[in-house]
Amino acid sequence: TACGGFPCKGHAMNEIAGWYSDYSYVVNANYPWFVRGGHYGNGVSAGVFYFNTTNGSIDGVGSFRVILAS
């Protein structure tokens, strides 16, 4: 049901999915929120291109990265 049943484009999700072996998972009806930049428990899969889903609940182990692109 995510993106009306079509590939999610415009969020750079399909385009960067799996780059550098970073974890990637696309939203669905039960987990409609994106999380970017994994936490320490994700190890080497938590790179700049990591994204996962969440149901919007509080997460005590999340982190974030500031990326400056020019």
Phi and psi in degrees as GROMACS dihedral restraints (atoms count N, CA, C in turn):
[ dihedral_restraints ]
;  ai    aj    ak    al  type     phi  dphi    fc
    3     4     5     6     1   -65.1    20    10
    4     5     6     7     1   137.8    20    10
    6     7     8     9     1    58.9    20    10
    7     8     9    10     1    33.5    20    10
    9    10    11    12     1    66.6    20    10
   10    11    12    13     1    23.6    20    10
   12    13    14    15     1    84.6    20    10
   13    14    15    16     1     1.4    20    10
   15    16    17    18     1  -106.2    20    10
   16    17    18    19     1   162.4    20    10
   18    19    20    21     1   -56.9    20    10
   19    20    21    22     1   136.9    20    10
   21    22    23    24     1   -78.0    20    10
   22    23    24    25     1   105.2    20    10
   24    25    26    27     1  -112.8    20    10
   25    26    27    28     1   156.6    20    10
   27    28    29    30     1    96.7    20    10
   28    29    30    31     1   -12.0    20    10
   30    31    32    33     1  -106.6    20    10
   31    32    33    34     1     4.0    20    10
   33    34    35    36     1    63.8    20    10
   34    35    36    37     1    20.8    20    10
   36    37    38    39     1   -78.0    20    10
   37    38    39    40     1   -53.2    20    10
   39    40    41    42     1   -64.3    20    10
   40    41    42    43     1   -36.6    20    10
   42    43    44    45     1   -67.4    20    10
   43    44    45    46     1   -33.2    20    10
   45    46    47    48     1  -109.4    20    10
   46    47    48    49     1     1.4    20    10
   48    49    50    51     1   -55.4    20    10
   49    50    51    52     1   121.7    20    10
   51    52    53    54     1    84.5    20    10
   52    53    54    55     1     1.4    20    10
   54    55    56    57     1   -59.5    20    10
   55    56    57    58     1   136.9    20    10
   57    58    59    60     1    53.2    20    10
   58    59    60    61     1    29.2    20    10
   60    61    62    63     1    62.8    20    10
   61    62    63    64     1    19.6    20    10
   63    64    65    66     1   -72.2    20    10
   64    65    66    67     1   145.7    20    10
   66    67    68    69     1   -66.8    20    10
   67    68    69    70     1   142.2    20    10
   69    70    71    72     1  -147.7    20    10
   70    71    72    73     1   132.4    20    10
   72    73    74    75     1  -148.0    20    10
   73    74    75    76     1   134.6    20    10
   75    76    77    78     1   -94.8    20    10
   76    77    78    79     1   147.2    20    10
   78    79    80    81     1   -57.7    20    10
   79    80    81    82     1   156.8    20    10
   81    82    83    84     1  -144.8    20    10
   82    83    84    85     1  -175.8    20    10
   84    85    86    87     1   -62.2    20    10
   85    86    87    88     1   -34.4    20    10
   87    88    89    90     1   -83.6    20    10
   88    89    90    91     1   -25.6    20    10
   90    91    92    93     1  -130.0    20    10
   91    92    93    94     1    79.6    20    10
   93    94    95    96     1   -86.2    20    10
   94    95    96    97     1     2.7    20    10
   96    97    98    99     1  -112.2    20    10
   97    98    99   100     1   144.4    20    10
   99   100   101   102     1   -92.9    20    10
  100   101   102   103     1   144.1    20    10
  102   103   104   105     1  -119.8    20    10
  103   104   105   106     1   129.7    20    10
  105   106   107   108     1  -118.2    20    10
  106   107   108   109     1   143.0    20    10
  108   109   110   111     1    75.2    20    10
  109   110   111   112     1    92.6    20    10
  111   112   113   114     1   -66.1    20    10
  112   113   114   115     1   177.1    20    10
  114   115   116   117     1  -100.7    20    10
  115   116   117   118     1   175.8    20    10
  117   118   119   120     1   -56.5    20    10
  118   119   120   121     1   -30.8    20    10
  120   121   122   123     1   -67.1    20    10
  121   122   123   124     1   -17.2    20    10
  123   124   125   126     1   -82.0    20    10
  124   125   126   127     1    -7.4    20    10
  126   127   128   129     1    55.7    20    10
  127   128   129   130     1  -133.9    20    10
  129   130   131   132     1   -71.1    20    10
  130   131   132   133     1   -11.2    20    10
  132   133   134   135     1   -81.5    20    10
  133   134   135   136     1    -4.4    20    10
  135   136   137   138     1  -100.3    20    10
  136   137   138   139     1    48.8    20    10
  138   139   140   141     1   -83.6    20    10
  139   140   141   142     1  -168.6    20    10
  141   142   143   144     1   -60.0    20    10
  142   143   144   145     1   -30.4    20    10
  144   145   146   147     1   -96.3    20    10
  145   146   147   148     1    10.4    20    10
  147   148   149   150     1   -67.7    20    10
  148   149   150   151     1   134.7    20    10
  150   151   152   153     1  -150.0    20    10
  151   152   153   154     1   147.1    20    10
  153   154   155   156     1  -144.1    20    10
  154   155   156   157     1  -178.0    20    10
  156   157   158   159     1  -116.0    20    10
  157   158   159   160     1   161.6    20    10
  159   160   161   162     1  -150.3    20    10
  160   161   162   163     1   161.1    20    10
  162   163   164   165     1   -91.0    20    10
  163   164   165   166     1     3.2    20    10
  165   166   167   168     1    97.3    20    10
  166   167   168   169     1     2.3    20    10
  168   169   170   171     1   -75.9    20    10
  169   170   171   172     1   166.8    20    10
  171   172   173   174     1   -66.5    20    10
  172   173   174   175     1   139.1    20    10
  174   175   176   177     1  -128.6    20    10
  175   176   177   178     1   114.3    20    10
  177   178   179   180     1   -84.2    20    10
  178   179   180   181     1    -3.5    20    10
  180   181   182   183     1  -117.0    20    10
  181   182   183   184     1     5.5    20    10
  183   184   185   186     1   -72.0    20    10
  184   185   186   187     1   165.1    20    10
  186   187   188   189     1  -146.2    20    10
  187   188   189   190     1  -178.3    20    10
  189   190   191   192     1  -148.5    20    10
  190   191   192   193     1   162.7    20    10
  192   193   194   195     1  -130.1    20    10
  193   194   195   196     1   143.5    20    10
  195   196   197   198     1   -99.2    20    10
  196   197   198   199     1   125.5    20    10
  198   199   200   201     1  -118.1    20    10
  199   200   201   202     1   126.3    20    10
  201   202   203   204     1  -111.2    20    10
  202   203   204   205     1   117.8    20    10
  204   205   206   207     1  -117.2    20    10
  205   206   207   208     1   135.1    20    10
